[in-house]
Amino acid sequence: MRPVNARLDEHLPSDHRLSKVYRVGAGLTGLLLVVFGILGLIDRIGFFDTGGDTVLALNTNGALSVLSICFGLLLFAGMVIGGSFASTLNIVLGVLFIASGFVNLALLDTKMNFLAFHMPNVLFSFVVGVMLMWFGMYGRVGSALPHDNPYWRARHPEQAAREQRAPRTANRRPVGRPA
């Protein structure tokens, strides 16, 4: 085993095709969170109210609505910036959503449940977390990344340099042989 020299925030050109995946993932998830947060604020639910107020089949209160809007706007910023930033942001927020699901699962039916989570909220947190991590890791991690992938090239600089120098003979016909 040799150490990998690639950093998680390795540079990815903003016009790379993978950037579209990161941007779409951040944008759609951000839109969902902002809509949920705005609908929660429109209902004028108390900031730390733990009653049964629901928006889009999820329990909410003012604090959760504001938090949803903040995370949604952060994901919009990731969508606008794109590239490695959007990918890293998706991964980090995905981990935070999964951690939030576990923490709030432990806090269900306690007085510490100040975000008014119920089981559908916990499941939503898990689903959004996994979805964000998938969008963030798409084309970035895996055992079968193509050799033109910038993350593969960063992890295998010697082999990438050899492939760059090697003549492209895969599509050439040998001289003197019929087609």
N, C-alpha and C positions, 0 to 999 in steps of 0.2 A: 504494500500500500504506500503510495506516495502522496504528499499533501497537495491539495488543490489550491492553486494560486488565484483562482477567480473569486472576486468579491461579489457579494449579493447585489451591490449597486453598480456593477460593471456597466459601462456606457453602452447604450443602445441608440442608434440613430432614430430621431423622432419620426422619420418617414419609413421605418422598417415595418414590414407587414405584421409583425407581432405586436407592435404598438397599437394597432387597431383593436386587437383583442383586449388589451389592457384598458384602452380608452372606453370601449363599449361596455365592458364589465363594470368599470367604475361609474360610468354615466348612468347606466340602467339601475344599478343598485342605489346610487345617490338620488336619482329621481324618485324611486320607491320610498326611500327614507324621508325625503323632503315632503312628499305628498302625505305620508302618514303623519309627520310632525305638524304640518299645517292644518290638516283635518282635526288633529287633536287639540290644537290651539283655538280653532274656530268654535269648537264645542264648549269653550270656556270651562274646562275641567280644572279643579283646584290643582295647585302646583305639586303638592305632595299627597293629594287625595288618593286613598287606596280603595275607593268604592269600585263598583263594577262598570265603569264607563268604558265602552269599547269603540274602536275605530277600525274599520276594515277587518273585523273579527278578532282584533287583538285588544287586550286590556291596555289602558293608557292613563296617564295623568299629565299635568303640565311639564313636569321635569323630564319625563320620557319623551314628550313631544319636542321640547327644546333640544334635548340631547340628540334626537333623531335628525332634526334639522341641521345641527352642527356637523354630525358625521356625514350627512348627505352633501352638505356644502364642501366638506373636505374631499369627498369622493369626486365632486364636480371639478374641484381644483386639480385633482389627479387626472381627470379626463382631459382638461385643457392642456396641462403640461405634457402628458403622455410619456412614452418611452420607459426607461427603467424606473423613473419616479413613480409612474402609475402602477407598474408591476409591483414594486416594493410596497407602495401604499396599500394595494389590494391585499398583499400577503399579511402585512402587519395588522390591518383592520380586520381581516378574516380571523386571525388568531385572537384578537381582542373580542370579536363577536362570540367565538366559541368559548373563550374564558368567561365572558359575561353570561353565557347560557349556563355554564356550570355553577358560577357564583349565585346567580338568581335561582337556579334549581335548588340550591342549598338554603336559600332565604325564603322560599315559598312557605306560606303559613306562619311567618314570624313577623315580629314588629319591625324588623330591619328591612322589610320589603318596601322601601320607599319609592321604587319605580313602578309599583303595582303590577308586577309580573304575575302571570298565571301560566299554566302549562303550555298553551298555544304560543305565548311570547317566548318561552324557553326554546320550543321547537323552531320557531321563526329565527331566533338568534343562531341556533346551530345551522340551519339551512343557509342563512345569509353568510355565516362565517365560512362554511365549506365552499359556497359559490364564489365568494371573494377570493379565497385561497386558490381555487381552481383557475379563475381568471388571471390571478397574479402569477401563478406558476406555469401557465400554459406556454409551452415552447421554451421554458427556462430550466426545468429540471426533468430528468428522466434518463433512462438508460439507452434510449434509441434516438437521440437527437440527431438530425441530419448534420453533416459536416460543414454546411454553409451557415449553420446557426451561429450567431455571434457568441452565445454562451458556451457552446461546445468549443468554439475556437479559443475562447479565453481559458477554458479548462485544459485544453490540449495544444498549447502553443507550438511545440516541436512538430507534432504531426501536421498541424494546420500549415506551418511554414513549408514542410516537405510537399504537401499537396499543392500549395500555391506555386512552388517552383517546378513541379512535375509537369511535363507537356500533356496536354489533353489529347490522348490517343484513343479514347473509348469509342468515339464515333467515326474514326478514320478507317478507311479500307486499306489493307496492305497493297502496296504497289505491285502491279502485275497480276493480281487476282481478279477474276470477273465478279461483278456485282450480283 
